Amino acid sequence: MAEYINIRGQSIEVVASDPANPTIGQIWYNSTSNTLKGGGVTTAGAWSSGGNLTQPTGFAQQGSSGTRNAALVFGGEPLRAATEEYDGTSWTPAPNMALSKVGSTGAGLQTATISFGGYGSPVIFLTTEEYNGTTWSPAPNMGTQRSAMAGAGTQTAALGGTGYRVPALGVSNLTEEYDGSAWTAGGTANTSRYSAGGSGTQTAALMSGGDAPGVSAAVEQYDGSSWTTVASLNTAKGYRGATGSQTATLVYGGNPATAATEEWNGSSWTSVADLNTPRYSASGLGGTASVSESLAIAGIPPGLTTEEWTPAGAPNTVTITSS
């Protein structure tokens, strides 16, 4: 009689613990849990818990930058200059900014970040600081004082769109571009707003939602010189996180506190899995990270918690049953 091993050419591996990075279709028997398992892919995106920030009080309206395994947050409510770094598992305190800020905007990588704008009750800033992974240093000022801008790009090619100015001037439609040495005026947005989500690059950015005042569902994309209105969010929201590019972005949370998440594919928005905890004023990672690297950092009400996004189609381990 022919044996299975001779027909198929291999036996099922018996292991005490699951492989760290199984391939799709790989099968093994876990002798510790007495289960048959295999390598598969996720059928839908989902949020899971990440590391908590170390501050004694929660963050909100903080600046952020970086990628899933090398993120940075700085400033925020209550008014502070604190900075923390994330390694994909845990947060670690880093050197403080020179100024305490709420509503500053960030762009770039953990070791090459720019922070611009924000406010420090009652002052709205036009100041800029750069972080090299070790220290913060002053950089050229913006042309206009604004807080809660939509940010995109890198430390040497950053974008700051819309935002809130002094009370007499209110909500802004202005855009400024940074080339590593100076800020210059860019194209004005079609919808004045603040607290919009920003993603993408300086020449291919996406700005989603915001407050105008009153929450907005408006979405615009930037080509390096002008803004164009595209398909609106399914649900109007301000103060949300955003991560991704002009053609693939995830936005999540929003004010009033919501767990809603929407994904942009370059032409339309689709509602996907909710955050585990409703929140607003949570940080995303702007334009240097892909959708698959999305983090929802702190915000109101969770304060110190982080959530990590795993998209549909990501490798995972599944338990094989008879049902």
N, C-alpha and C positions, 0 to 999 in steps of 0.2 A: 504494500500500500504506500502511495506517495505521501510524504510528510509536508506540512505547511512550509517549513523552513526551506525545503528543496524547491517548492513551487515558487515561493515569494523571494527567496534569496536572503532573508534576514529574520531574526527573532525579535521579540519585543524586549527592549532593555529594561532591566530592573534597577531602580535607583532609590536611595534613601531620601533624597530631596529633589525637587523639580529643577530642571536645567535653568540656568539664569537667562539664556536667550534662545529659546526653542525656535526652530524653523517651522514654517507652516506645513502641516501634514506629519510632523514628527510625532511618534507615539512612544510612551513609556509607562511603566508600572511603578507607582510610588509605594514602596514597601512600608513606609512609615504610616501613611494614611490609608494604605490598602485600597488604593483607587487607581483606575486606568485613566491616563491623561494624554492630552495631545496639544500640539501647537496650532492655534487658530488665529482669527482676527476678530476685532470688535465689530459688531454689526451696527452699532450706533455710538455717537460721541457721548461722553459722560465726564462729570466733574468728580474729583476725589480730593481728599484732604492732603495738604502739604504742611510745611513747617510753620510754626508761629513766630511772629516778630518778637524781639526781646525787650522792647520798650515797656516801661511800667504802665503806660496808658496807651490806648489805641491810636492808630494812624487814620487820618481821613484827609482828602484833598492833598495828597503828597505827590511829589514828582517821582518818576520811575523811568527805568531804561534797562537794556540788556536782553538776555535770553533766558529760557527756562532754567538752565543750570548755572547761570551767571547773571543774576538780576541785581538791581540796585534800587533802593527807595530813599527819598530824602525830603526833609521838611515836613509840613503838614500840620493838621490840628491835633491837639492844641498847639499853638504857635511854637515851632521848634526848628532847630538846625540839624537835628539828628540824621544820621545816615546808617543804613544797614545793607549788607551784602548777602545774597542767597546763592547756595551752591547746588541747588536742586533738592536738598534735603532739609537744611537748617539755615537760619538767619544769624548773622554775626555783626555786632556793632563795628562801624568804620568811622573815620574822622568826620567831624561835624563840618557843615557848610560855614562860610563866613557870616551869613545872615540867616536869621530865622524867618521862614516863609511858609505861607499857606497858599495853595493854588499855583505853585510854580510848575513849569512844564519841562519835561526831560526828553532827551533824544540821545541815541548812541549806544555804546557798549558799556559793560560794567567797568572796564579799565579805560574808557574813553567816552565820558558822558558830558553833556552840556545841560545846565539848568538855567532857565530864563524866565523872567517875569515873576508874578506872584504878588502877595500882599502881606503886610506886617502891621496891621491895625494902628493907625488909619492909613498908612502909606501903601500905595500900589507901586510896585517896583518896575524899573526898566533895566535892572542889573542882570548880569550874566556871570555864571561861574562854570569852570571846567574841572572835571575830576579825572585823574590819571591812574586811578586804582590805589593811590596812596594819599594824595592830598587834593584839596580844592584850591583853585587859583582864580583870581578875578579875570574876566574877559571883557571885550567891548560891550557897552550898553546897547540895548535896543533903541529904536527911534521913538517908540511910544510905550507908555506905561500900561501894562495889561496883566491880568491874572486869568486863570482858568482857560487858557488857550488850548486849541487842538494842536498837538505837536507831531512831527514826523521827521524821519531822516537820521543823520549821524552827527557826530560832534563837529565835523568840518563841512557838513552840508545839511543844515537843520532848517526846519520850517515851523513858524508859529502863526496859526490862523485864528481869526476872530478873538473872543475873550471879553473880559469886563474891564472898563476903564474907570476913571474917577466918577463919582456919582453924577456930576454935571454932564458928563459925556455918555455915560451908560454903556450899553452893549455895543460891541464893535464888529465891523466887517473887514477890518484891516488884516493884511498878511505881511510878514517880514521873512526874509531869507538870510541865512548866515553861511559864510564861506570859510569860516575858520579864523577870519581876521576882522570882519565888519558885517553889520546888518544893513540890508537894503530893502526898500519897499517892493512888495510883490503885488499880484492882482488882488482886488477886493472880492470878498465872497458875495454870493447872491443873497444870502440870509444872514443878517447880523445875529450873533448868539454868543454864549459863553458856555463852558463845561461840555463842549462837544468832544466826542471820541476821535482821536487822530491816529492814523496808521499809514504805512507806506513810506515813500521817500520824498525828498524835496521836489523832484520833478514828476512824481507819480503818487500823489497822496489822496487819502480818503478822509472826509470829515463827516461824522455821523451823529445825528441828534443834537441835543443841547437844550439850553434854556434861552428864550428869546424876547422878553421873559415869558414864563409859561413854557412847559416842555414842548420840544419840537421833534418831529420825525424826519426833518429835512436831511438829505444826504447830498454832498457835493464832492467832485473829484477835481484834482489840480494837476495841470500838465507842465508846471514850471513857470507859467505866466498868467493863466486864467483859470477860474473855477467854473465848472459846469454842473448843473443840477441833474442828478440821476434818481433811480427808484428810491422812494422813501422807506424808512424802517416800518415794520408792521405795527410797532407800538412806539409812540412818542416817549422819549426819556432823556433826562439830563443826568449829568454826573455818573456816567458809566465807564467801565473799562473797555479798552479796545486793543486788539493785537492783530497784526497781519499786514497785508499789502493792499494796493489799490484794487486788485482783482480777487483777493481772498482774505476776508477779515471776519473776526469774531467780535461781537459787542455783547456786554453782559452787565447785569445789574442796572441800577438807575434809580432816580428819585421820582416819586416816593419809593422806599426800599422794595426792590423786586428781585426775583431770582431768574427772571426771563433772560434767555440767551438767543441771539440771532446770528446767522452765518450768511455772509455775502459771497457770491460766486462770480462777481463781475457784472451781473445784470439784474439780480433779484436777491431778496432776503428770505431766508427760511428759518422758522423757529426750530430750535434744537433743544437738547436736554437743559433743564434749569440748573442753576447753581444749587448747592446743598443748603446754603443760607442766603436769604434775601439780603441785599446790601446796596448802598450807593456810596459815591465818592471812593470807590475801589480803584486801584491802579491796574492798568494793563501794561503792555510792553511796547506800545507804539510801532515804529517801523522797522526795527532791527530783528524782530522775531517773527517766525511763521505762525499760522493759526495753531499748528500742533504744539507750539511752545507756550500757549496762552496761560497766564497766571491771573487770578483775581486776588489782589493783595489788599488786605485790611478793609477799610471803609466803615460805614455806619450801617447796622449796629455791631458787626462782629469784632471790630477793633484791631485784633492782632492775628487773625487767622488768614491762611493762604489756601486757595483752591487751585488745582492743576487740571487742565483739560486734556483728555485723551480722545482723539478723533475717531470716527468710524474708519475701519480698515487698519487700525494699529494692531501689531502682534499681541497676542495674549495667550494664556494657558486655560484650557477648558477641561472639565472632568467629563469623561465618557461614561454614559449610563445606558441601560437597556431600553429606556423609554425613548 
